[in-house]
Amino acid sequence: QVQLVESGGGLVQAGGSLRLSCAASEDTFSSTVMGWFRQAPGKEREFVASITGSGGITYYRDSVKGRFTISRDNAKNTVYLQMNSLKPEDTAVYYCNNHPPRRAWGQGTQVTVSS
């Protein structure tokens, strides 16, 4: 069973930065579109960003464009999310998965942005 392990979350002030990592135990990782998702308290999980297997194409939800950058290192089976200029509304548990999601969700990593 493929495992997804997210890390890198924390508590930051508005305007700060965090870099999230997601390690995937998947043999076909380099050919898999990966995505980051987030779920805020009382809200449904939502798409944040995605990246193709080669890393050549990325997509972002409008609210994070220009602030977040998704990247990947296929040699390490790892996908990253660099988050800059964080806002309180970015507070959520962040998850990675295939895009569209088809694996069991990992435990996620909590990101809390204080105002």
CORGILIN-V308045 format. One line per field, one symbol per residue. phi: phi as a letter, one per 20 degrees, with the letter a starting at -180 (. if undefined). psi: psi as a letter, one per 30 degrees, with the letter a starting at -180 (. if undefined). burial: I if it has 16 or more other C-alpha atoms within 10 Angstrom, else O. A space follows every 50 residues. Layout:
BEGIN
phi=???
psi=???
burial=???
END
This chain:
BEGIN
phi=.fddcebofrdcegnecbceccedecfegfddfdcdcbcegmcffcfdab bfgeneccccfgfdgnddcebbcffdlcdcceddlfcgfefaedcdafcf fbdfffemcedcdee
psi=kkkkjklflakllkfalljkkjkkikegefgkkllklljlkgllklkell klefgfklkkleffkfekkklljffghkkljkjlhkleffklkklllljl kglkkaflkkkkjk.
burial=OOOIIIIIIOOIOIOOIIIIIIIIOOOOIIOIIIIIIIIIOOOOOOIIII IIIOIOOOOIOOOIOOOIIIIIOIOOIIIIIOIIOIIOOIIIIIIIIIIO OOOOIIOIIIIIIIO
END
